[in-house]
Amino acid sequence: WKVPGKPLLADAVGPALTDAVRRRKKTGFGLPLERWLRGPLRETVGEVVHDRPTWQRLGIDPVGPAGVLASFDAGDPDITPYHLCAVASLGTFAAGHRLTLA
């Protein structure tokens, strides 16, 4: 789904959006995932990752998700914020929908 230009930004900002910004190529932006996962989301992510019944319903050994969190907390360079977000997202979705895959 692509829309030429920046119509959503232009609509939101209106005349405050300069011509230079309108003409500039669209660029992405990053989210401060690591800061969030080590700060305000840490407790919530911990609860999700350590929710053994949810992981067991999915047929996943709960040691795996807990290990991802432990590795992230230890600063393992192979575990990025995106890995932890994927695990936490699956756990949150499964818990909220009582999903069972096993």
Secondary structure, DSSP 8 states (H G I E B T S, - for coil): ---SS-HHHHHHHGGGS-HHHHHS--------HHHHHHTTTHHHHHHHHT-HHHHHHTT--THHHHHHHHHHHTT-TTS-HHHHHHHHHHHHHHHHHT----
